[in-house]
């Protein structure tokens, strides 16, 4: 088994956290084959700082197009068999990649391995809720309510992107939710029940703050999944039930905000799914 790993770090105006992220990568007991940072239109001097301070890192620059476009570009530029994603405000335990590659080598069939994580919000450690609990195996059902895998915790075989596609650039948020659904509808994943990722939150520029009512993007993702991916009858029914629940809650709020036309368009797509299964 080839164990080379390309690390992809998208970033936008996160020079103040990027140092910690990069340091955690170079301190890995299983050294990566390459580190690729995609600067997604930063205006805080990130690119110049990287060129002068981290010359061994491959730097790709682009206009601000969002995290999906940045991740996709880094993946396309990478050359290793395995892709490890890292958000620029997160960091890794030194044993992360070593444990994941060992687990993937032992399993021999899974194409994604993820780990548990430690959460910090505004510098204070917080305990995730039960609904955020991670797991392995066939976890499609776990992926339906909300994102069940953290990008910074995932190591993915590059063939996965050829088989199911890239991150969806039409989704400004919940792009990871969308990707995990497409993957987990097809195959099981490995999970290491050790907190090998330090995940930070509370930033003013977090997507959850920039885009309220995040379920609108999950609804879009569920509709696309049901329209385009061949699901087992059980998974199809579960995805449809989840879609109905999210449509009801989001629709009530959207109508109050004068967005009834949007709700009607979404409902029409959902109704077409019902017709397809009759």
N, C-alpha and C positions, 0 to 999 in steps of 0.2 A: 504494500500500500504506500503510495506517495504521500508524504506528510508535510510537504511545503505549504505554507500559509501566507496569503497576501492579506494585509490589514488595510481596511478602507475606513478613512475618517473624514466624513463631510463636516464642514465648519462654516459658520457665518458669524463674524464679529465675536468670536470666542477666544481671542488671543489669550485672555486672562485665565482660561481653563485648559487650553490646549497643551501647555507645558506639562501639566500633571498627566494628561492622557498619553502623550508621547512617551514620557518617562516610564509609565507603567507598561508600555509595549516593549521598549528596549530592555526592560528588566525581566522579561519572560524567560523562564527556564527552558522553554522550547522556542528558540529565536525565530521570528518570522522571516520568510524569504524576502519580503519587501514591505515597506510602509508607504501608503499612498494617501496624501491629504488633498482633498478637493476643496479649494477655497471658493465658496459659493457667493462671490461678489462682496466680500468683506470690505469695510471702509475703515477698519481700525489698525491697518498696517500689518495684518496677519501674514500676507505673502512675503513682504520684505523681511519681516522677523524670521520666518521659516527659512528663507534663503540664507540668511546670515548665521542663524543659530543651529539649524538642523539641516545641513547640506546633504546628508545621506538620505533624507526623506524625499520621495518623489512628490513634487508639488504640481497640481493641476489647477488652473485658474479658469473661472467662467463667470459670466454675468449671473446675478442672483436669479436662479431658476427653481429653487426649492430643494429640500433634502433628497427627494426621490431622484431628481436629475443628477444631483451630485453623487449619490451612491451608485447610480447606473453608470456614470462616466468612470468612476473609480474601478468598478468591477470590469468594465470593458477594457480598461488599460492594464488590468492585473494579469499575471502570468502563472500564478500558483494553482494547484489543484483545489485547495481549500480557501474559502473566503471568510475572514473574520471581520465583522462590522464593529465599529466603536464610535459612539457619539462623542463629540469633542468636549462635553462636560462630564463624561464618565471616566472611570479608570478600572484597571484590572488588577487582581491578585497575581503575584508572580508565577503561580502554578497554573493559571487558567488554561492556557493553550496546551500545556503538557498533559493535564488531566483530560481535556477534551479529545486530543489526538489519540491518547491511549485508549479512551473509551470507544472511539470510532474504529480503531484498529481491532479491538476485541470483538465488537459487534459485527463488523464486516458488511452490514447491509443498510444501515441508516445513513442518510445523506445530510442530516442536520443534528447538531448536538448543542443544547443550551444548558445554562446553569442557573442556580439561584443567585440572589443579589442582596446587597445591603443598601437600604434607602436612607438618604439624607435630604432633608428639606430645610433650606436656609441655615445650613450648618448643623442641624440637630438631627440625630438619628431617629427615625420613625419606623414603626412596625406596619408592614403592609396588611391590608384586610384579607380575610379568608378568600374572598373572590379573586384576589391577585395571586393565589398560591400556584406555583408552577408544577408541571408534571411531564411525564414522558409517555411514549407509546402512541396509540391512536387517539389524539387529543382534539380532533375536529370539534366535538361538542363543547369542549372547554374554550375553544377559540371564538365561539359565536357571540357570547355576551360582550367581551372586550378583549384587548390584546393579551394573549397568553404567553408570548415570548418577547423578551426584550431584545432589540437589535444588538445592543452591546454585549449580550450574553451568547450570541449565536455564532457558530462556525458551520458553514454551508458548503457542500460540494459544488463546484462551478457548473456542473452539468444541470443542476437544478434550474438555473436561470435560462438555460436553453430549452428545458422541458416545459416550464410554466410561465416564462416571461420575466421581465424586470419589475422593479417597483413602479407603480402606476403614477406617472407624472401629473395626471389630471386630479389627483387627490392632494390638496395642500396639507392635509393631516390624515391620520389613521392609515397611512400608506403601508405601515408595517402590519396592521390588522388585516388588511387586504391580502398582503403577500402570504402571511401565515395561513389564512384560510385556504388559499389556492394550493399551498403545499400540503397542509394537513388533511385536506380532502382526499389526497392521493396516497399518502404513506405515513408510517409512524416516525417519531423523532426520539432521539436519546435525550435524557435529562440527568444532570449531575446535581444531586441535592446538597451542594456546598455553595456558600455565598462567595463566588469568585469574581463578582462585579460590584464596584461601588457606584451606585446610581444616585445622582444629585438632582434636586428639583427646587422649585421656588423662584426660578429666574423670571424676570419680567418679560423675556423674549420667548418663553416656552410656547409651543404651539397651542396647548390647551388654554392659554390665556389669550392668544391672538385670535383663536377661532372658537367662539362660544357655540354651544349646542353641537358638540363633536359627533353626536349620533347621526347627523345628516350625512357625514362622510361614510360612516359604517353602513347606513342605509344604501348609499350609492354602491358600496362594495358588495353588499349582499345581493342587490339586484343584478349586478354584473356577474357575480358568481352563479346565481341561479339561471341566468340567461345563457351563459357560455360554457360552464364546466359540467361535465357529466358526473353527477353525484349518485351515490346509492340511494334507494328509496328512503331509508332511515335518515340519512344526512340531509336529503332534500327536504323532508318534512320538518326536520329540526331547524334548518336554515329558514324555511318559510315561516315557521312559528316565531322565530326570533325577529325576522323582518316585520311581521305583523305587530309585534309588541313595540318595536322601536318606532314604527310608523305612527302608531296610535299616540305615543307620548310626544314624539317630535311634531306630529301634525297638529295636536292641540295647541302647542306653543306657537308654531308657525302661523296658524290662523289668527291668533291673538295679535301677532306682529304684522298682520296684513299681507301674509305670504300664502294665501289660499291657492293661488295658481300653481305655485311650486308643489304644494301638497297634492293637488289634483294630478299633476304630471307623474309624480312618484306613485300615486295610487293606481293610475292607469297602467303603469308598467307592472305593478304587482298583480293587478287583475288579469293581465295577459298571461302571467305565469299560471294562474289558476286554470285558465282556458286550455293551456298547453297540457295540463295533467288530467283534464276531464276525459 
